[in-house]
């Protein structure tokens, strides 16, 4: 998919306003990528969460499109803002970006957004992603995030989309075992991937915000 700097479409300010703004001393995209925002004991959690929730409510669709049209930092941030704000009109857009997997890191934010949307359509997108990328044991993309999001949706919807991926010696086990250092890593069990997605969604609900 083509991409361009937001300034080329008149939205150059969105990078500083939403992506590199510092609510903790570090750029927002860095805090989102690092995962430390999910730790309640992180000293900046409440301040960071308040501003992210505010921005998710006020950012325009055109501004989100400008972010989605650029590189991984802006796409990752846009995915989080879309998920926090449950901007379901972006379902098809982020689904296309997830399946294309053009950039590193941003795909995890798309998976988070789909988990937040919470519908059968979102489960279908995640299932399509896993069908495409779990057999590719040579690719370490966003398979863990996609599985965690799908497991959460299964629990919410009463479905079993993830079952065929997680059965013993199934595609998930094959993908994990393809790299020796992942084989016995507790962080790559289906339960841990689901727990991680649950933490993201709890955060998006503003767990420290009264």
C-alpha positions, 0 to 999 in steps of 0.5 A: 500500500502506498504511504506518505508523510502526513505533511503532504496531505496537510496534516503534518502536525499529527505526528507531534500531536499524537505520535511523539507527544511526551506524557512520560518523558518518552514519545507516546509510540515508544510507551505503547510499543514497550508495553509498560503502559500496561503495568499499573505500577508504572508512575505515568500510567494515570497521566498517560491513560487520561491523555490517550483516552482524550485523544482517542475521543477527539482525533478526527477520522481524517487525522487517523487516516493521515497516521495510517498512511505513514510509517510504523510509529504513526500506524501503531499509534493510530491503531491504539487510538482507533481501538481505545475509541472503538472507531469501528468504521476503520475495521476494513482499513486496519484489517487490510493493513494487518493482512498486508503486514507492511511494517513491523510493530504496528500490527499488534495495535491493529489486533488490539483494535479488533479485540476492542471492536468485539464482533464476529467480523473482527474474529474473521479478520484475525482468523484470516491473518492466522491462516495466512501467517501461522504456516509461515514459521520463518516469519515473526510478525504479529501472530502472538497478538492476533492469537490473543485477540482471537482468544479474547473474542472467542470468550466474548462471543462464545465461539471457537475460532482459535481452537484449530490453531491451538490444538496440540501440535497444531499451527500455533505449536508448530510456529512456536517450536520453529524457534528454539528459544520460544519452545518453552517460553511461558510467554508464548502459551495461548493463555498468556497471549489471551492475558496480554490482550485482556490487559490491553483492553483493561488499560483502554477502559482507563483502569486508573481513571476514576 
